[in-house]
Amino acid sequence: MGTNSEYNRSLREQKRKKLHDLEKNLPRYALPFLDEKELTSQINTCIAYAGDLHTFFGFLTESNPLCRNLDPKDVPASVLEQLTFEDINEYQRYLSYSDGEFKHLNEEKGIARRMSALRGFFEYGCTHNILQNNPTVGAAKRRKMHKKDIIRMNSEEVNQFLDTVRGSKVATERQKSFCEKTKYRDTAILTLLLHTGIRVSECVGLDLEDINFKEHSFSVVRKGGNTATLYFNEEVAIALQDYINLERPHYIESDKEKALFLSSRKQRMQIRSIQQMVRKYAKIAVPDKKISPHKMRSTYGTALYQQTGDIRLVADVLGHKDINTTAQHYAAMEEEHRKQAAKIDPYTNS
């Protein structure tokens, strides 16, 4: 596959087009901020920031009398010079709920993320003399959200989950008939996710030539755009070989097809399709837990840490640039610690 594969080139083009389309709807004085972001951040971050800025300028066209009947891209910089921290607080309230033209219903985390983009924009503008006023200074800062327990499966639940897929244990006969046709593909995908911890975006980007059965390895393009070689165990190897030999031939229309995982429409699997697949089987195998591909990644990260106790190893395998991100998997160990603590009588004489 690699960063220059047909799939990844197409994906980069789509993202750049999306960013360009968003930038066309922003004031010209906002673009240098995004240009700098593009040099220092991932394209997905730039797209998110551009969307957040469009939301802010949309708010101004709805609420500020000086901007009425203007498009967001036509909001003059002079309006920003007159804003106060009270206007920014009003914007935060707007983000929590709005039923106007730019409808919004954000939780605390979403508001905090959008405010981070806005603060960055004003700080950049003032630093580079594009703006003289930073109204985000003094504005209310969102309260920190309590960390939620990380949802993941234990080893028994993982086995139950995979058994459900292999046995096509679904609710209705119609579903069972459909799942029988994709049993090997679904098993291969979910076994790969649960035994390597790759992202669902990395999974859909795999090409057949990326798999090396001799070395039990495969190549993926990581979140930051770099290519990495990962390794899989015998269980993954068997699941992949069964799919490639027994099912994949039914999905391909040409020997030139590169995608590893294909849909019944004979096209490369999409992220949404795998997300729906995971939810479908999870409802049966672990109905008390909301399992997603990302939760499967957390499941693998936690299990790997339990076995090795090496947080840096986990960070490397999961492709985390910042080890603090990996610490989230350690946080998932807290429940096990609480269970262990309940079995200990600290007041018993040794």
Backbone torsions as a table, in degrees:
resi	resn	phi	psi	omega
1	MET	NA	-81.5	179.0
2	GLY	72.5	167.5	-177.3
3	THR	-67.5	-20.9	-178.3
4	ASN	-99.4	12.8	177.3
5	SER	-66.9	159.7	-179.6
6	GLU	-57.0	-42.3	-178.6
7	TYR	-63.2	-48.2	-176.3
8	ASN	-71.6	-33.0	174.4
9	ARG	-63.5	-43.6	179.5
10	SER	-63.6	-40.2	-179.6
11	LEU	-64.3	-42.1	178.9
12	ARG	-64.3	-40.4	179.0
13	GLU	-62.6	-41.7	179.1
14	GLN	-62.1	-42.9	-178.1
15	LYS	-69.0	-40.2	179.3
16	ARG	-66.0	-37.1	176.9
17	LYS	-64.7	-41.6	179.1
18	LYS	-61.8	-43.4	178.7
19	LEU	-63.9	-43.6	-179.8
20	HIS	-61.8	-41.7	179.5
21	ASP	-64.2	-38.2	177.9
22	LEU	-68.0	-40.4	-178.5
23	GLU	-64.6	-31.0	179.4
24	LYS	-64.5	-19.7	-179.0
25	ASN	-102.9	16.3	178.7
26	LEU	-117.0	154.3	175.0
27	PRO	-60.2	147.8	-176.6
28	ARG	-61.5	-32.0	-177.4
29	TYR	-71.4	-10.1	178.1
30	ALA	-87.8	-15.3	-172.8
31	LEU	-70.0	-37.1	177.9
32	PRO	-57.3	-34.7	178.0
33	PHE	-61.6	-44.5	179.7
34	LEU	-71.1	-33.2	177.3
35	ASP	-61.1	-43.2	179.2
36	GLU	-66.9	-40.0	178.3
37	LYS	-59.7	-37.5	-178.1
38	GLU	-65.9	-27.8	179.2
39	LEU	-79.5	-25.1	-172.5
40	THR	-115.4	-8.8	-175.3
41	SER	-130.7	169.7	176.5
42	GLN	-73.5	155.8	-176.4
43	ILE	-60.9	-34.8	179.0
44	ASN	-63.3	-36.0	177.7
45	THR	-66.4	-41.4	178.9
46	CYS	-62.9	-41.6	178.8
47	ILE	-63.2	-42.8	179.2
48	ALA	-63.2	-43.4	180.0
49	TYR	-64.9	-40.7	178.6
50	ALA	-62.8	-40.9	177.6
51	GLY	-64.8	-39.4	179.5
52	ASP	-65.8	-40.4	178.6
53	LEU	-66.9	-37.6	177.7
54	HIS	-63.0	-37.7	176.4
55	THR	-62.1	-42.8	-179.3
56	PHE	-63.9	-46.6	-179.9
57	PHE	-68.6	-29.6	173.5
58	GLY	-65.5	-37.8	176.1
59	PHE	-60.7	-42.1	-179.7
60	LEU	-63.8	-38.7	-179.4
61	THR	-70.2	-22.8	179.0
62	GLU	-87.0	-35.0	-168.5
63	SER	-112.1	-22.7	-176.1
64	ASN	-95.5	122.4	-177.7
65	PRO	-57.7	-28.2	-179.3
66	LEU	-73.7	-12.9	-175.5
67	CYS	-114.7	4.6	-178.3
68	ARG	-58.2	139.0	178.4
69	ASN	69.4	12.2	176.6
70	LEU	-99.3	151.5	167.8
71	ASP	-77.6	151.1	179.0
72	PRO	-52.2	-36.6	-177.8
73	LYS	-70.3	-13.6	-177.4
74	ASP	-101.2	5.9	178.5
75	VAL	-67.2	119.7	-177.3
76	PRO	-73.8	151.5	179.5
77	ALA	-62.6	-26.2	-179.2
78	SER	-61.0	-30.0	178.0
79	VAL	-66.6	-40.1	-179.7
80	LEU	-65.3	-31.1	179.8
81	GLU	-67.3	-20.7	-177.3
82	GLN	-97.1	-4.5	-178.1
83	LEU	-72.2	150.1	176.2
84	THR	-121.3	173.8	178.8
85	PHE	-62.3	-26.6	178.4
86	GLU	-66.8	-34.6	176.0
87	ASP	-65.4	-37.5	179.5
88	ILE	-68.8	-38.1	176.4
89	ASN	-64.5	-37.5	176.9
90	GLU	-64.1	-37.8	178.0
91	TYR	-62.9	-38.9	178.6
92	GLN	-65.1	-38.1	175.9
93	ARG	-66.3	-37.1	177.3
94	TYR	-62.1	-39.1	-179.8
95	LEU	-65.5	-33.4	-178.6
96	SER	-67.9	-32.1	175.5
97	TYR	-164.6	131.0	173.9
98	SER	-153.0	133.3	177.7
99	ASP	-113.6	20.4	178.7
100	GLY	-80.3	-153.8	-178.2
101	GLU	-62.8	-40.9	178.4
102	PHE	-100.8	85.2	-173.7
103	LYS	-69.7	137.5	-179.6
104	HIS	-146.2	145.0	172.7
105	LEU	-149.8	92.2	-174.2
106	ASN	-110.0	143.4	170.6
107	GLU	-83.5	177.0	-177.1
108	GLU	-55.8	-42.6	-177.1
109	LYS	-63.9	-41.5	-179.7
110	GLY	-66.2	-40.2	178.7
111	ILE	-65.3	-43.4	-179.9
112	ALA	-61.0	-38.9	179.9
113	ARG	-66.4	-43.6	179.2
114	ARG	-66.4	-35.1	177.8
115	MET	-69.3	-32.4	177.2
116	SER	-62.0	-41.6	178.0
117	ALA	-65.0	-41.2	-177.9
118	LEU	-67.5	-42.7	178.3
119	ARG	-62.0	-40.6	178.3
120	GLY	-62.5	-40.0	180.0
121	PHE	-63.2	-47.8	-178.6
122	PHE	-68.8	-37.2	178.0
123	GLU	-64.0	-42.2	178.5
124	TYR	-64.1	-45.5	-178.4
125	GLY	-60.2	-41.7	-179.7
126	CYS	-73.0	-37.8	179.8
127	THR	-63.9	-35.3	-175.9
128	HIS	-103.5	18.0	175.1
129	ASN	59.0	25.9	172.3
130	ILE	-81.7	-34.5	177.8
131	LEU	-129.1	156.3	177.4
132	GLN	-109.2	-13.5	-172.7
133	ASN	-121.8	132.6	175.4
134	ASN	-119.5	92.0	-176.0
135	PRO	-73.9	-8.8	179.2
136	THR	-75.3	-18.6	175.5
137	VAL	-68.7	123.6	-178.8
138	GLY	92.9	-10.7	178.1
139	ALA	-72.5	154.4	-178.8
140	ALA	-61.9	139.0	175.7
141	LYS	-102.5	138.7	-176.2
142	ARG	-64.5	143.0	176.9
143	ARG	-69.2	147.2	-178.6
144	LYS	-71.8	135.1	179.7
145	MET	-79.3	144.3	174.8
146	HIS	-67.8	137.3	179.3
147	LYS	-68.2	132.3	178.3
148	LYS	-85.7	150.0	173.8
149	ASP	-61.6	135.7	179.8
150	ILE	-74.4	125.6	179.5
151	ILE	-81.6	126.9	175.3
152	ARG	-153.9	168.6	-179.7
153	MET	-100.3	147.3	171.7
154	ASN	-85.7	176.6	-174.3
155	SER	-61.0	-37.4	179.2
156	GLU	-65.2	-41.1	179.2
157	GLU	-68.7	-35.1	177.1
158	VAL	-62.2	-45.9	179.1
159	ASN	-63.6	-40.3	178.6
160	GLN	-64.7	-39.2	179.2
161	PHE	-62.1	-49.6	-178.3
162	LEU	-68.2	-34.7	176.2
163	ASP	-63.4	-36.2	178.5
164	THR	-63.6	-41.1	180.0
165	VAL	-69.1	-47.7	-177.8
166	ARG	-62.2	-35.8	-178.1
167	GLY	-91.4	3.1	-178.4
168	SER	49.4	44.8	179.9
169	LYS	-81.5	91.6	179.7
170	VAL	-123.7	173.2	-168.0
171	ALA	-67.7	-46.0	-171.7
172	THR	-117.6	161.4	178.2
173	GLU	-63.0	-36.3	179.6
174	ARG	-63.4	-45.3	178.2
175	GLN	-63.9	-40.1	-179.1
176	LYS	-62.5	-42.2	179.3
177	SER	-61.1	-41.7	-179.5
178	PHE	-69.5	-42.1	-177.2
179	CYS	-68.5	-29.6	177.4
180	GLU	-60.6	-34.0	-178.6
181	LYS	-72.0	-24.1	-176.7
182	THR	-117.7	17.2	-173.6
183	LYS	-59.1	-46.0	-177.3
184	TYR	-69.8	-38.2	177.8
185	ARG	-64.7	-48.3	-178.5
186	ASP	-62.2	-41.3	178.6
187	THR	-62.8	-41.9	-179.9
188	ALA	-63.7	-45.5	-178.9
189	ILE	-62.4	-49.8	-173.9
190	LEU	-73.0	-33.8	175.2
191	THR	-65.4	-40.9	178.2
192	LEU	-62.5	-45.5	179.9
193	LEU	-62.5	-43.3	-174.7
194	LEU	-78.3	-18.0	-176.9
195	HIS	-111.8	-0.4	175.7
196	THR	-130.2	-19.8	178.6
197	GLY	73.7	17.5	-180.0
198	ILE	-70.4	155.9	177.3
199	ARG	-72.4	153.2	179.1
200	VAL	-63.6	-32.5	177.5
201	SER	-65.5	-34.1	177.4
202	GLU	-72.1	-35.4	-179.2
203	CYS	-64.4	-48.0	-177.2
204	VAL	-68.2	-21.1	-178.6
205	GLY	-85.4	-4.1	-177.8
206	LEU	-68.0	138.2	171.8
207	ASP	-106.4	159.0	-178.9
208	LEU	-57.8	-38.0	-177.1
209	GLU	-71.6	-9.3	178.9
210	ASP	-76.3	-17.1	-175.6
211	ILE	-91.2	127.1	178.4
212	ASN	-119.6	99.0	-176.4
213	PHE	-73.2	-25.0	179.7
214	LYS	-64.7	-40.6	-179.1
215	GLU	-102.0	0.5	-176.3
216	HIS	53.6	49.6	-177.8
217	SER	-135.0	165.5	174.7
218	PHE	-153.0	155.6	-179.0
219	SER	-103.9	137.2	176.1
220	VAL	-132.0	152.8	171.7
221	VAL	-96.2	115.4	-175.0
222	ARG	-73.3	173.5	-176.7
223	LYS	-56.0	-37.1	-178.4
224	GLY	-82.2	-2.2	177.8
225	GLY	100.4	-6.3	179.5
226	ASN	-86.7	153.4	179.0
227	THR	-93.3	136.1	179.7
228	ALA	-131.7	150.1	175.2
229	THR	-103.1	123.6	177.9
230	LEU	-116.5	166.8	-175.3
231	TYR	-125.8	151.7	-179.2
232	PHE	-129.8	160.5	-177.8
233	ASN	-91.3	-176.8	-175.9
234	GLU	-65.7	-34.7	179.8
235	GLU	-62.2	-42.0	177.3
236	VAL	-66.6	-41.8	-179.1
237	ALA	-59.1	-44.6	179.8
238	ILE	-63.7	-44.7	-178.8
239	ALA	-62.8	-42.0	179.8
240	LEU	-67.2	-43.3	-178.9
241	GLN	-65.0	-40.2	177.9
242	ASP	-60.8	-43.9	180.0
243	TYR	-66.0	-47.6	-176.9
244	ILE	-63.3	-38.5	-176.1
245	ASN	-85.8	-34.6	-171.1
246	LEU	-102.9	-26.7	-173.7
247	GLU	-120.8	-41.2	-174.6
248	ARG	-55.4	-37.5	179.3
249	PRO	-55.9	-26.8	-179.7
250	HIS	-75.2	-17.6	-175.6
251	TYR	-96.2	-15.9	-173.0
252	ILE	-95.5	140.4	177.7
253	GLU	-101.0	-14.7	-178.2
254	SER	-148.7	146.4	177.4
255	ASP	-65.4	-12.2	-179.5
256	LYS	-85.5	-4.1	179.5
257	GLU	-60.4	126.5	-176.1
258	LYS	-98.4	-31.6	-174.3
259	ALA	-59.9	136.8	177.6
260	LEU	-73.6	-53.2	-176.3
261	PHE	-102.1	121.9	-175.2
262	LEU	-119.7	150.2	178.6
263	SER	-87.6	172.3	177.5
264	SER	-64.7	-16.7	175.5
265	ARG	-86.9	7.2	176.7
266	LYS	63.8	38.2	176.0
267	GLN	-128.1	162.0	178.1
268	ARG	-56.4	135.2	177.8
269	MET	-59.1	144.7	177.8
270	GLN	-103.9	158.0	-179.4
271	ILE	-55.7	-45.6	-177.7
272	ARG	-60.4	-37.4	-179.7
273	SER	-63.2	-42.2	179.7
274	ILE	-70.6	-36.9	176.7
275	GLN	-60.3	-43.7	179.0
276	GLN	-66.5	-38.2	178.5
277	MET	-61.3	-46.1	-179.6
278	VAL	-60.7	-46.3	179.9
279	ARG	-60.9	-39.7	-178.0
280	LYS	-60.5	-49.1	-178.8
281	TYR	-74.4	-33.0	-178.3
282	ALA	-65.0	-34.8	179.6
283	LYS	-60.1	-27.6	-178.9
284	ILE	-93.4	-45.1	-174.5
285	ALA	-76.5	-43.4	-178.5
286	VAL	-135.6	68.9	-173.7
287	PRO	-61.7	-18.8	-178.4
288	ASP	-88.4	1.2	-179.3
289	LYS	-130.0	138.0	176.5
290	LYS	-88.3	95.6	-175.7
291	ILE	-96.8	132.6	177.2
292	SER	-128.6	170.7	175.6
293	PRO	-55.8	-35.8	179.3
294	HIS	-68.7	-35.0	176.9
295	LYS	-67.9	-30.3	176.2
296	MET	-68.6	-35.2	176.2
297	ARG	-64.9	-41.9	176.7
298	SER	-65.5	-36.4	177.0
299	THR	-59.3	-46.7	-179.5
300	TYR	-66.3	-45.1	-179.1
301	GLY	-59.7	-42.4	179.7
302	THR	-66.8	-44.6	-179.5
303	ALA	-63.1	-40.2	-179.6
304	LEU	-65.2	-39.5	179.0
305	TYR	-68.5	-38.1	178.5
306	GLN	-61.1	-36.9	-176.9
307	GLN	-79.3	-34.5	-172.7
308	THR	-107.8	-30.4	-175.1
309	GLY	68.0	12.3	-176.0
310	ASP	-109.5	99.8	-175.8
311	ILE	-68.0	-30.4	179.4
312	ARG	-71.7	-35.5	175.8
313	LEU	-62.8	-44.6	179.3
314	VAL	-61.4	-42.8	179.8
315	ALA	-60.3	-42.2	-178.1
316	ASP	-66.4	-46.0	-177.8
317	VAL	-66.0	-38.8	-178.8
318	LEU	-79.7	-12.4	178.6
319	GLY	79.9	30.6	177.4
320	HIS	-86.2	123.6	176.1
321	LYS	-74.6	-31.5	-178.7
322	ASP	-108.9	120.2	-177.3
323	ILE	-64.9	-21.1	177.9
324	ASN	-65.0	-30.2	175.5
325	THR	-63.4	-40.8	-179.2
326	THR	-66.0	-27.4	-179.1
327	ALA	-59.1	-20.4	176.5
328	GLN	-59.7	-34.3	178.6
329	HIS	-70.0	-32.3	175.2
330	TYR	-67.5	-37.0	178.6
331	ALA	-60.2	-31.1	180.0
332	ALA	-67.9	-13.1	178.0
333	MET	-78.9	-12.3	-174.3
334	GLU	-59.3	-36.3	179.4
335	GLU	-62.6	-40.9	178.2
336	GLU	-64.3	-38.5	178.1
337	HIS	-62.6	-41.9	179.7
338	ARG	-64.3	-37.7	178.3
339	LYS	-65.8	-41.2	179.2
340	GLN	-64.9	-39.5	-178.7
341	ALA	-62.9	-33.8	-178.1
342	ALA	-67.6	-20.7	-177.7
343	LYS	-91.9	-2.6	-175.5
344	ILE	-105.8	132.8	171.8
345	ASP	-100.1	101.2	-174.8
346	PRO	-69.9	-8.8	-175.0
347	TYR	-104.2	5.2	177.1
348	THR	-78.8	131.4	179.0
349	ASN	-67.2	133.5	179.1
350	SER	-81.8	NA	NA
